[in-house]
Amino acid sequence: QAGAVDAWTHPVVMKKGRSAWTLHCLCREDDDDDKGEQSGSERNCKADRLLEVIFRHGTTLGVRVERGMERAALRRRFVKVRTPWGRREGQRGDDDDEEEEESGGTVNVKLGILGGRADNGEVPGEVVSVKAEFEHCRKVSDRSGVPLRTVAEYAERKAREEMGLLLDP
């Protein structure tokens, strides 16, 4: 909510053998909607909001900040795949899920694409990552009673099939 792209912790041993956790947060430095002519101290950037949350809700007296890091990322594309699992018999759902109920659970699968050009469909690049969206898989799993891992594996395999990416028939 404060603008972190990702956050994680890992255990560390501090001086005098004390156990502790290191908190890591990644964020974009500037807000997309805040591109005005403000100075760095006046600018309300995401990093500053994250720091405020850490200081208000944590116990630390200091934070190491590293700005100006570069980020490398694959281009992303989503494909929708249908699974054979809809709701369990007798289970009711939202009105906007009517199509999903008829066709089985639908899952978005994220494709990570290396190379190619985002602005030109003629150079598609190579799909190097296929990952089912966790929340979609969880909903299908909850509704159907099928294990989440089974739903995710099915969705990823189905996406690979539809994209012609399977190595083994």
Disulfide bonds with the S-S distance in Angstrom:
none
